[in-house]
Amino acid sequence: MKKVLILGIGNILHRDDGIGVYIANRIRETAKDLPEHVEVADGGTAGFDLIPLMQGRDKIVIIDALKADDAPGSIYRFSPEHIRGGQTVMSLHETGISEVLRMLWLLGESPMVEMVGIVPEDVTTLDISISSAVLESVPRAIDVVLDAALHYA
């Protein structure tokens, strides 16, 4: 089992809602020199089915669309304490991912968790493309995700 998991979540059928999955797939395609201890996965909209994939990890970086009053394509990085502390995480899938993380912690798992969120432009249109404003932020988002995944204690 690889110690670090980069996990993209979201619904690819709802335009920018799938940005987490899109970025995870781009990392898989373009980051040829990922260390052996890093795994990249498409979590889609799996919910509690993600728990077995998340177990046994030292660090999990979750990429998702983020509901925030900011420009589309803006990138946020949440600390593990922010997520674990029960504060409001503005992820579009907040309830689902918060519950999955709570269950993971109840099962005795204690990975470091960070979330990288990208503000979407459109999450209601049925379309598998990413809007141009959000697409422009992808290279920077990949850098943020890789920094989170590769630098941990």
C-alpha positions as CSV (number, residue, x, y, z in Angstrom):
1,M,0.0,0.0,0.0
2,K,1.3,3.4,-1.0
3,K,1.6,5.8,2.0
4,V,0.2,9.0,0.2
5,L,-3.1,9.1,-1.7
6,I,-4.1,11.9,-4.0
7,L,-7.8,11.5,-4.4
8,G,-9.9,13.5,-6.9
9,I,-13.6,13.6,-6.2
10,G,-16.6,15.0,-8.0
11,N,-19.2,14.3,-10.6
12,I,-17.6,14.6,-14.1
13,L,-21.1,14.8,-15.7
14,H,-21.7,18.2,-14.1
15,R,-19.1,20.3,-15.7
16,D,-16.8,21.9,-13.1
17,D,-18.1,19.6,-10.4
18,G,-15.7,17.1,-11.8
19,I,-12.6,19.3,-11.4
20,G,-11.2,17.1,-8.6
21,V,-11.3,14.0,-10.9
22,Y,-10.0,16.0,-13.8
23,I,-6.9,17.1,-11.9
24,A,-6.2,13.7,-10.5
25,N,-6.3,12.2,-14.0
26,R,-4.0,15.0,-15.3
27,I,-1.5,14.3,-12.5
28,R,-1.6,10.6,-13.4
29,E,-1.0,11.5,-17.1
30,T,1.6,14.2,-16.7
31,A,3.5,13.6,-13.5
32,K,5.8,10.8,-14.7
33,D,8.2,11.2,-11.8
34,L,5.9,10.7,-8.9
35,P,7.6,8.9,-6.0
36,E,6.7,5.3,-5.5
37,H,4.9,6.0,-2.3
38,V,2.3,8.2,-4.0
39,E,-0.9,6.9,-5.5
40,V,-3.4,8.9,-7.5
41,A,-7.0,7.8,-7.6
42,D,-10.3,8.9,-9.2
43,G,-12.8,8.8,-6.3
44,G,-15.7,10.1,-8.4
45,T,-18.8,10.2,-6.2
46,A,-18.1,7.0,-4.3
47,G,-18.8,8.2,-0.7
48,F,-18.3,5.5,1.9
49,D,-16.9,3.1,-0.8
50,L,-13.8,5.3,-0.6
51,I,-12.9,4.0,2.9
52,P,-11.0,0.9,1.9
53,L,-9.0,3.0,-0.6
54,M,-8.2,5.5,2.2
55,Q,-7.2,3.0,4.9
56,G,-3.6,2.5,5.7
57,R,-2.4,5.9,4.4
58,D,-0.1,8.4,6.1
59,K,-1.4,11.3,4.1
60,I,-4.5,11.9,1.9
61,V,-4.9,14.9,-0.4
62,I,-8.5,15.4,-1.5
63,I,-9.2,17.5,-4.6
64,D,-12.7,18.8,-5.1
65,A,-14.8,21.7,-6.3
66,L,-15.3,24.3,-3.7
67,K,-18.3,26.5,-3.0
68,A,-16.8,29.9,-2.1
69,D,-17.5,33.6,-2.8
70,D,-14.5,33.9,-5.1
71,A,-13.6,34.0,-8.7
72,P,-13.9,30.7,-10.7
73,G,-10.6,28.9,-10.7
74,S,-9.5,30.2,-7.3
75,I,-7.6,27.6,-5.3
76,Y,-7.8,26.9,-1.6
77,R,-5.8,24.5,0.5
78,F,-7.3,23.4,3.8
79,S,-5.2,22.2,6.7
80,P,-5.9,18.8,8.3
81,E,-6.9,20.6,11.5
82,H,-9.6,22.6,9.7
83,I,-11.2,19.5,8.3
84,R,-10.9,17.4,11.5
85,G,-12.0,20.3,13.7
86,G,-15.5,20.0,12.3
87,Q,-15.4,23.6,11.0
88,T,-17.3,24.3,7.8
89,V,-15.5,23.1,4.8
90,M,-16.9,24.7,1.7
91,S,-16.5,21.7,-0.6
92,L,-19.5,21.0,-2.8
93,H,-19.3,17.4,-1.3
94,E,-18.7,18.6,2.2
95,T,-21.3,16.4,3.9
96,G,-20.2,13.3,2.1
97,I,-16.5,13.7,2.5
98,S,-16.8,14.9,6.1
99,E,-18.8,11.8,6.9
100,V,-16.3,9.6,5.1
101,L,-13.4,11.1,7.1
102,R,-15.3,10.8,10.4
103,M,-15.9,7.1,9.6
104,L,-12.2,6.6,8.7
105,W,-11.2,8.2,12.0
106,L,-13.7,6.1,13.9
107,L,-12.1,3.0,12.4
108,G,-8.9,4.0,14.1
109,E,-7.2,5.5,11.0
110,S,-5.4,8.8,11.5
111,P,-3.9,10.0,8.2
112,M,-2.9,13.6,7.7
113,V,-5.7,15.0,5.5
114,E,-5.6,18.1,3.3
115,M,-8.1,19.3,0.9
116,V,-7.4,21.3,-2.3
117,G,-10.5,23.1,-3.5
118,I,-11.1,24.9,-6.8
119,V,-13.9,27.3,-7.1
120,P,-16.2,26.2,-10.0
121,E,-17.9,28.4,-12.6
122,D,-20.7,25.9,-13.5
123,V,-21.8,22.8,-11.7
124,T,-25.3,22.5,-13.0
125,T,-24.9,22.0,-16.8
126,L,-24.8,18.4,-17.9
127,D,-21.5,18.4,-19.7
128,I,-18.2,16.6,-19.2
129,S,-16.0,19.6,-20.1
130,I,-14.4,22.0,-17.6
131,S,-15.1,25.7,-18.0
132,S,-12.2,27.8,-19.4
133,A,-11.9,29.9,-16.2
134,V,-11.4,26.8,-14.1
135,L,-9.3,25.0,-16.7
136,E,-6.8,27.9,-16.6
137,S,-6.2,27.2,-12.9
138,V,-5.3,23.5,-13.4
139,P,-1.5,23.9,-13.7
140,R,-1.3,25.9,-10.5
141,A,-3.8,23.5,-8.8
142,I,-1.6,20.6,-9.7
143,D,1.4,22.3,-8.2
144,V,-0.6,22.9,-5.0
145,V,-1.7,19.2,-4.9
146,L,1.8,17.9,-5.4
147,D,3.2,20.2,-2.8
148,A,0.6,18.9,-0.3
149,A,1.3,15.3,-1.2
150,L,5.1,15.4,-1.3
151,H,5.7,17.6,1.8
152,Y,4.5,16.2,5.0
153,A,6.0,15.1,8.3
